[in-house]
Amino acid sequence: MTIVWAVLFLLVLLACLGLHVFGLPGNWALLGLVALWDYLHSAPHFGFGFYALLVCVALAGEAVELFAQLFGAKRYGATGKGNLGGFLGALAGALLGAPFFLGIGALFGAVAGAFLGCYVFERAHGRTDSESRRAAMGAMYGKVFGMTAKVACGVVMWVAAARQIWPA
């Protein structure tokens, strides 16, 4: 019976990774559910080192998502103002896109928002259309890479949790 519960719980944790599609904090939900599993079971507890690993990986995912967009835009010629516009645009796009396509619109909204925000801020500060478009493409590429890296960090967290949860 413990194998059935472990399989079901690991499927729930896998579903947490799907929260990223909706712009929700899937890695943090996964961490919280693992802590709940540990609390509710009388088996040996996972320990400080395990939780430190999960927290560090979750923080790394957040940092990579943020900095990938910033560095992607910078690499394609964005200014600091364009980077700010890309960040704000991604945030606004995720919020505005969330009600569409059963929540998946948040993903598309964040990517489109990064592009539009960077483009608008670059144009508003005197850059040409082609320079602004190039910088905005960098912000968009960086956002996509950052989201992918964040999900990859979630997969690492899931594998680490699966090794601890699976009955030996």
N, C-alpha and C positions, 0 to 999 in steps of 0.2 A: 504494500500500500504506500510505503514511503516513496517508492519509485514513481508511482502515479502522481503524487503530490509534487515531487521534484520536477517532473516533466511539465505539469500544468503551470507551476510557478516559473519555470524557465521560459515557457511560451508567453507568459505575462510580461516577463522581463524583455523578451524579444519584441513584444508589442510596444514597449517603451521606446525602442529605437524608432518606431514608426511615428512617434510624436514629433520628431524633427521635421517631418514633411509639413506639419501644421504650424511650424514655428514655435513649438512648445519645448520646454526644457526636458527632453527625454533622458539625458544622462543623469540629471539630478533626480528625476522620478525613479530611475533605476537604482540609484544609490539609496534613496529613501526606502524603497521596497526591499532591498537586500538587508538594510538595517532592521526593518520590521520582521523579516524572516528570521534573522539572527535572534531577535528579541523573543519571538514566539516559540522558538524551538529550544528544547533542553539539551540538545547536543552541544559539543564543544563550541565555544564562541569563536568568531573569526579572528579577532584580535586587532590591535591598534595598527599594525603594519599593513594589514589587508585594507582597512578603511582609509589609511593614509594613501595607499596606492590608488584606490578608487577616487578619492577627492583630488589627488594630483592629476590624474588622467582627465577628470571632468573639467578641472580648471585649465588644463592644457588645451582641451577642445574649445573652450570659450575664448582663450587667448589666440589660438590659431585662427579661429573664425574672424575675430576682430582684426588682427594684424594682417591676415592674408588680403583682406579687402583694402586696407590702408596701403600696404606695400604694392599690391597689384595696381592700384590707381597711380601711385607715385612712380612706379616703373614705366607706366604709359604716359607720364608727363603731367599728372594732376598736381595742383598746388595744394596748400594746406586747406584753403577754403573749399576746393573741390572735394577733398577727402571728407571734410565735415559734411558737405552736401550729400555725398555718397552714403555716409553713415546714417544721417538723418532720413535720407530717402529710403534706405533699406528698412529702417524701423517703421516709417510711415507706410511703406508699401506692404510690409507684413501685416500691419494692423488693418489697413484698408482692404487687403486681399483676402483676409481670413474668412469673411462670410461667403465667399464664392467657391464653387466646385467642392462643396462639402468640407471646406477648411483647407484644401490643398492650395487654394488661391494665395495663402500666406507665403508659400514657397516662391511662387511666380511673382508675387507682389514684392517680396524682398529683393529678388534679383532685378526686376524692372525698376524698383525704387532706387537701388544703388546706382543704376545707370542714369536715370532721370535726375536724381538729386545731384550727382556729380556734374552732369551736363549743365543743368540750370545754374548751379553756383559758378561754374567756370565761365559760362556765357555772361552772367551778371557781373563778373569782374573783368570783363574786357578781352577774353580770349576768343580766338576765331572759332568758327564752327568746326573745322576739321580738328583743331587742337582739343576742343571741348569734347568732341565725339571720341577721339582717341583716348583721352583720360577717362571718360565714362566707360568705355569698353574695358579698360583696365580695372575699374571699380567693379564692374559686373563679373569679369573673370575671377577676380580675387574673392568676391562673395561666393561664387559657385565653388571654388576650391576650398574656401573656409568652411562652407557647409558640409562638403564632402569629408574634410578632415575631422570635423566635429562628429559626424556619424561614425567614422573609423575609430575615433576614441571611444565612442559608445560600444562598438563591437569588442574592443579590447576589454572594456569594463564587463561586458556580458560574458566573455570567455573566462575572465578571472572569477566572476560570480558563479558560473556554471561549475568550475572546478571545486569551489567550496561547497556548493549546495548538493551536488550529485552524491548520492550515498555510495560509500566505498564498498 
